[in-house]
Amino acid sequence: MSTRILVVYYSATGNTAALAAALAEGAAETGAEVRVRTVPETAPPGAVASNPRWQARVDAGPHHEYATLADLAWADGVAAGSPTRFGGPAAQLKSFLDSTGGLWAQGKLADKVATSFTTASTAHGGLESTVLATNNIFYHWGAIVVPLGYGDPHLKESGNPYGGSFVSRGSAAPDELALGALRRQGHRLATITARLATGADSAQQR
């Protein structure tokens, strides 16, 4: 059975969605089965309308199926992504993650492998704290958190060992440096998830 990876994200203007797609691509390169899911937009219409790019994305969406708890139960590994909102994940993604209490109580989230990623418009706008805040949820699940790390020398240029990130200066779209880091993160997530699954199967056969 192939490794099953869920990539769930929230994106207001498309930058986090681009990172999610790159991460999914990296995971799929390992032979993993990948689902990409988004979450509903819950911001007030006035807030959305204040940003033409945000409004255009809402008008054109949804861009993927909405994530469900069944998707989460299905997955062996999970990647969660959100733009930073005051140093933490956006409420839209957080609302979905907050709905996982039932699965958590049943022990169905324990030992899943998890990683996170983010975007911001300023270099010190909360990138690291957003990834770490998202990871806090994974710790409560009992998940095994996989950081991006610096195992590949190119990742030192992206500057964030905690999880893939991108600074969108002047509404810029993610560059190849950021997308490459996310592909490596997806590959790492799927590879480690597969190794752990293989180890668990071997242990059960002893």
Salt bridges, closest charged atoms under 4 A:
GLU25 OE1 - ARG183 NH1 3.95
GLU65 OE1 - ARG37 NH2 3.79
ASP71 OD1 - ARG35 NH1 2.77
ASP71 OD2 - ARG37 NE 3.21
ASP76 OD1 - ARG4 NH2 3.45
ASP98 OD1 - LYS94 NZ 2.87
ASP152 OD1 - HIS154 ND1 2.98
ASP152 OD2 - ARG184 NE 2.90
GLU176 OE2 - ARG183 NH2 2.02
